[in-house]
Amino acid sequence: MSEKLAKEALEQLFTKARTHNGWREEEVPDALLREAVDIAKWAPTSANSSPMRVLFLRSRQAKQRLAPALMPGNLEKTMAAPAVAIVAYDLNFYEHLPRLYPATDARAWFVGNEALIAETAFRNGTLQGAYLLLALRAMGLDCGPMSGFDKAMVDAEFFPEGTVKSNFLINIGYGDATKVYPRGPRFAFEEIARIL
């Protein structure tokens, strides 16, 4: 049986973690990005589908390719981030199921069912993106997840083959606490949950 995480770990992952908009000029080691992906990949997806694909933009040139697709309010903070993850999902994920889920012929569930492919890829790719965000925080990194970009432009620029689709972005680095917005309120348990 697992034990409850220490308060400090829960604070780092959830209660004291913030969405960052400004960054200290401190490089993010590639090793931490790799470790975060290697941790996040173990979290559950349906039939171990694992559709998430991630492109980390590190160089100024790579981020400049992203710039035209960003909403104006997201441009400066994204260009300043030491790393930017394009979290995407692969619509061909099911082709890997014979290796990832050998217990049954799960690939057959998806062949020719475009609606199920799209729904499964998006849902599980989104789950994996959230796992990645928590893994990045677990590495001691700050994150600024966001929408606010033109997905079609990003897909054309970075995933021109057409089977990988962008979902959301995560700016990654060591945050500048002076640029964090005041903490927004959250719902009480009773407003969003019930125990039956």
Buried (B, 14 or more C-beta within 10 A) or exposed (E): EEEEEEEEEEEBBEEEBEBBBBBEEEEBEEEBBEBBBEBBBEBEBEBBBBBBBBBBBBEEEBBEBBEEBBEEEBBEBBBBBBBBBBBBBBBEBBEBBEEBBEEEEBBEBBEEEEEEBEEBBBBBBBBBBBBBBBBBBBBEBBBBBBEBBBBEBBBEBBBEEEBBBBBBBBBBBBBBEEEBEEEEEEEEEEEEEEEE
